Amino acid sequence: MMKKKVVLLLLSFLLPWLLAPAMFALAVAAVRAWNTDSLITALVFVVLPLAAWIAAQRSCCKDAIQEPVFAPSFVAAIIATTCGTYVAILRPAISAGLEVAFGSAAVTLILTFWRMIVSDPGQLQVTHSKLKQAQIGDPDWGTKSSSYITSSGHVTVARTIPCQTGKSLTGVRDVEISDGGCLPTSIQPQFPDRDNEGFHNNDSSIGDETLPPQRSQFCRQCNAWIDHFDHHCPAVMNCVGRKNHVLFLGMLLAFIVAEFLFVRCCYIYLAAEKLFSLPDYTIPIIGLQELDQAWHVACQVFGQEPWVASTMTFAGLQVFWQILLLVFHIYCAAINLTTNEWIKWEKYSALYIEIPPKPSRPLGGKKFVNPYDQGITWNLVQFFRSRV
């Protein structure tokens, strides 16, 4: 059993290093088969590799792909393939200034990517037996009631904590022992407070057992409670939480800059090879009539430099979605919410108020409220100050 686990781990680590360059090699083979109109080339270098990959994925590679180490290994392989493409193909056509910029961006990307893998997202030492394997609000942890806004602007979160009758409670306010053997607690945190930077009840405990703070969540992948949990990122095999959220944004920015510079290097190389123009034709800025000619230019680029064109296209697509992800995280920081809270706000009683039933809505409903928001400026200051 142990030997099988080791083999699976090695396979999940090594397989991406074959898969990453194989993607671009497959594109090259497809283009070569298209240019030569060779059915044999298409069969041997395109159809058979795809069939072999599908068969392997459904058999021996299925478990390897599901291993946590597969995703970060694949990202590392993509970075290595990109840097190898630059050194082996693009470098002769690149100016010294752009080479220094791309080299600096690549080194920064590698360092931030590694730091994100080994960083501490803010793991908490939770010793309460009922909370080790449960999420706040889950039935195993306890029950929660609706939130409401008081006249003072504070949010009350009522929840029931399973415990033994008569157990002492310290660090949590407004507690009374019920006859049923549970501790109904009404916690009235001030969300947020400039003195405590929006974090509450970090030292709550029942006797010698420590409770998790507000806005924390249990991550089943990491098997730990994470302070200010945002999400679990498979690409770095780690959670994004209070202590590494800024580092995560830095890694995203490093990816965007490095990939943008790589696309720029590819463009300069292809322009030096005179692949962006057809005889007696220059690509215009806009025009429906020239779309057909632009298509021929794209075919020319992919036909003569398929490896560079495919890696350039892949990097460009990566830049597009990474910019959207970076903007989304900055938006969440500006309103003082995490990704988890933004997506699953209906599961957290601090983030909604109950709408009573009325004739037009007989079942009532929930209305989103954000008690953590203190304005864009202070939210961003608090976000960076509490995580650096």
N, C-alpha and C positions, 0 to 999 in steps of 0.2 A: 504493500500500500504506500509506504514511504517512497519507494523507488518510482512508482507511478506518479506520485505527486511531484517529485523532482523533475522527471522527464516532462511532465505537463508544464511546469514552470519554465523550464528551458525552452520548450517549444513556443510558449506564449511570448517569450522574450525575443527569440531569434526570428520567428515567422514574420513579424512586421518589417524586419530589415531586408527580407526578400520581397515582401509584398509591395513596399513603397516604390523601389525602382522598377518592379515588374509592372506597375500601373502605367508608367510612362513608356516602358519598353513595349507594352502591348499597343499603345497608341502609335508608336513608331512602326510596329509590324503591320498594323491595320492600314496605315498610310502607304507603306511599301506595297502591300497587296493591292490597294486601290490603284496606285500608279502603274503597276505592271500588269494589272488585270489578270493576276495569277490566282487561280482557284486553289492550287496546291499551297502557295504561300499563305493565303488566308486560312486554310484548313490547319496547317501545321503550326503557324505562329499566332493565330488568333482564336480559332474555334477550339482547338485541343487544349490550350492553356486555360481558357475560360471553363471548359468542361471539367478539367482536372481540378481547378480551384473550387468549383461548385461541389464536386464529389468529395474533396478533402474537407470542405467546410461542413458537410453533413455527416462526416464520419470522425476522423481523428482530430481535425482542427476545431471542431465545434466547442469542445471544452476549453481549448487553448484561447480562443477568442473571448470567452466569457471570463477569463482570468483578469484580475485587476491590473496586472502588469502589462497587458497587451496594449491598452490605449496609450499610456505614456511612452512605451517602446515604439509604437507606430509614429507618434509625434516626433520623437527623437530621430527616427529613420527619415522622416520627411525633411527635417532640418538638415540632416547630413546629406541627403540627396540634393537639396537646394544648394548648399555650400559647395558640394562636389561639382555640380553643373556650372557654377560660377567659376571655379578654379580651372576646370578642364576645358571649358568652351568659351565663356564670356569674357574672361579677364583680358585677353589681348586687345579687345576693342574698347575697354573702359579707361577713362581718365584717372589720374592719380587721386584727385579729390573725391570722385565718386567711389573709388576703391576703398579709400580710408573710411568714408561714411558707411558703406555697406559692411566693411569689416567690423567697425565699431558697433553697428546695429546687431550684427550676428553674434558677437561676443556678449553683448548685453542681453540678447534673447536667450542664449544658452545659460547664462548665469541666473537670470530671473526664473527661467523654467526649472532649473535644478533647485533653486531656493524655494520655489513653490511646492515642489515635491516633498522636501524635507522639513518644511516650515510647520510650526504649531499653529493651527487655526484658532486655538483657544479652548483646548480640551479641559473639561472640568472634572474634579474629583468628587463624584456623587456616590455616596456610600449607602444611601437608603435602599433597602432590599427591594422595595416595590417600584423603585424608579430606575433601576439599572437598565432594564430592558423595555422601558415604556416611554412614550412621548407625552408631553404635557397635553392634557385633554383626552388622551386615550382612555378607554374603559378600564384598562389595567392600572392606570395611575389614579384615577378618580373621576369625579364628575365636575362639570363647570356650569355656571349659570350665565344668564345674559349679562352683558355690560350695560352701563348707563352713565351718562354724564351728570355729575352733580353740579350744584350751583357754584361751587368753587372751581369748576373746570377739570376736576380730577376724574379718573375712570376707576370704577370699582369692579374687580374681577373676583367673583365668588367661586370657590372650588372646594371639593372635599378630598382630603388626603387620607388614604387608608393607613391606620395605625392602631396601636393598642390603647385601650381606654386608660386614661390617667397618665399617659406619657407626657413628659414636660416638653414645652415648645419654647425655643428662644429664637429671636431674630425675626419672627413673624408676628404682626400685630392683630388685635381683635380676634382672639381665639377663645373658644369655650368647648368643653368636653360634652359630647352628646351621649345619650343613653345607649345608642346603637354601637358604640365602640369606635366611632370615627371622630376626626377633628374637622368640623366645618370651619374654614378660615375665610375671613373677608379681608383680602389684602387691598389696600388703597394706595397704590404707588402713584407718585407724581411723574407723569410722562410728558416730556422728560424734564429733568431738573439740571440747571447749569452747574450745580455743585457736584452732582454725581454723574454728569454727562449722559443722562438718560438711562442709566443702568440701575436696577433696583434689586435689593434683596440678595446680594451676592454671597452673603454669609449665613443664609437661613439654615437652620438645623433643627432636628427633632432629637433631643438628647445628644447622643454621640453620632447621629446619622445626618449627613449633609444633604440638603435639598438643592436642586438646580435653580439658578436665577431666572428671572423673567427673560423672555426672548431667547431662551436656549432650547435646543432640541437634540434628541438622541439620533445619531446617524448609525444605521445598521451596517453600512459598508465599513465605517471606521470603528464600529463597536464602542462609541464614546459619546458623551454629551459635549456639545459644542456651544460655546458662548456666542451669542448673537449670530446664530446659524443662518447662512445665506443659501448655500446649496453644496451638494457634493459634486466635485468636478472629476469625472473619470479620466480626463486627459492628463491630470497630474496625480491621480490616485490619492486625492486628499480632499478634505472639506475646505470651504471658504467660510471663514468666520471672523470674529472681531480682530484677531491678531494678524491675519494675513490678507484681509480684504484689499487693503491698499497695494500690497505686493501683487495680488491678482490683477488689479487694474494696470499696474506697471508692466506685468507680463503681457497683457493684452496689447498695450501700447507698443511694447517692443516687437511683438509679432507683426503688428500693422506696419510699423516703420520699416522693419527688415524686409517684409514681403513687398511693400511698395517700392523700396529701392531695388529689390531683385527684378520686379516688373520693369522698372526703368532701365536697368542694365540689359535685360532681354530686348527691350525696344531699341536701345542704342546698337546692340549687336546686329539685330535684324535689319536696321536701317543701314548699317555699314555694309551689309551683304546685298543692299539694294533690292530688298524683297517687298517693300511697301509700295512699289510702283509697277505698273504695267507699261508696255511700249506706248508712247504718246499719251500717257494718262497719269494724272496725279489725283490722289484721293481728295475730294472736296470736303468742306466742313459739314455740309448737309445737302440733301437732295435725293428725292425718291428715284430719279432716273439713274443715279449712280450706284444704287444699292447692288445691282447686279455686278457691276465692276468691282465694288468693294468685296463682294462675295468671292470673286475670282482672285482678288489679292489675298484674302484669307486662305483660300485653297492653295495659293502659291506659297504662302508662308508655311503652312502645315505640310505641304508636299515636299519642300526642300529642307526645312529644319523642323521636323516633327517633334524631336525631343525638347528643343528650346521652346517651341510654340505650346506644347502641352504643359510643361512646367510653368510657363508664364501664365497660361489660362488658369491653372490650378491655384497659383499664388494670388491672381486677381480675384478669383471667387472667394478665397480665404479672407482677403482684405475686406471685401464687401460685408460678409456676415460678422466679422470681428468688429468692424466699426459700429454696426448696429448693436452688438452686444455691449460694447464699451459705452455707447450713448445710453443704453438702458440702465446700466449699473450707475452711471453718473446721475441719471434721473432718480433712481431709487435712493441714492445718497442725498440728493437735494430735498427729498420729501421724508427722509429719515425712515425708510422701510427697507427690509431685506427682500431678496427675490422670493424666498419662502413665504414671507408675510404678504407680498404683493399678489402671489398666485393663489395662496390658500387662506385668504383673509377671513373667509366664512367659518373656518375652523377655530379661530382665535377670538375669544369673547371680548378681548380688549379692542378689537378692530371693527366692531359693529354694534349697532343698537337694534333691539327688536322693534319692528313696526307693528303696532296692534292691529288686529283684524278690523276691517271696515267693509261696507257694502261692496265697494269696487274691488277690494282685495280680501276675500273672506278668510284666507289662510294666513294673513299677515305677511311678514317678510323680514329681511335684514337690510340695514342701511350701513354702508361703509363709513367709518370714522377713523381718523388718524390722530390719535392722542400724542404721538411722538413728534409731530411736526411743529417746529419753532421758527419757521421761515427758512428760505433757501440759504442765506448767508450763514446763519448759525448752525444749520444742519450740516453744511459742508465743513465748517470749522470743526464741529464736533466729530464728524466722520473721520477726518484726517488726524485730529489730535488724539482721539481715543484708540487709534490703531497703529500709530507710528511708534 
